[in-house]
Amino acid sequence: MIANRILTSVFLSASVFLMAACGPGGNRNASESDAEMNHQEEMASTVVNTTATLDPGQETAEVTSDGSGTLEATYDESTGELTYTLEWSDLTGAPTMMHFHGPAARGEDAGVKIPIEGFPAEASGSVSNTVTVPESDRADLLAGKWYVNIHTEQYGPGEIRGQVEFE
């Protein structure tokens, strides 16, 4: 009976040792650890930045305005999240609508992809938000085929516009 307890104790101790050695991280060699670190670095480097300058000259219709604006944004390629701050000033009136449009090159028009909501109805202002870009649109966004447009009552199709291009 004492021999059985000793054997059981030895067996349990060996089992615990083996489980600890084979548990999370315990059975990894140096190259597996390096591969995991590289994967984590790749995941961390999936965020890209963009800035865009908005002005009347980028609109496809004739616009006479002193309006201007800037877009600063980050895009997380792994989640599809676009986090942005859009600022504008000196519009002919309060914005009536704001959107991200695409796909379109500079000088071309395209449909609305993502509406911008919650902006102040003032000739100068800013709005910030985070939105998720649909998977089907992500390649066009990253290829610079989206633009941001601010519409006013005087310029229904858009008063200022800026092409969204990533660094």
Secondary structure as UniProt FT lines:
FT   HELIX           2..22
FT   TURN            24..27
FT   HELIX           30..44
FT   TURN            45..46
FT   STRAND          47..55
FT   HELIX           56..58
FT   STRAND          68..76
FT   TURN            77..80
FT   STRAND          81..89
FT   STRAND          95..101
FT   TURN            106..107
FT   STRAND          112..115
FT   STRAND          125..132
FT   HELIX           135..137
FT   HELIX           138..142
FT   TURN            143..144
FT   STRAND          146..152
FT   TURN            156..157
FT   STRAND          160..166
//
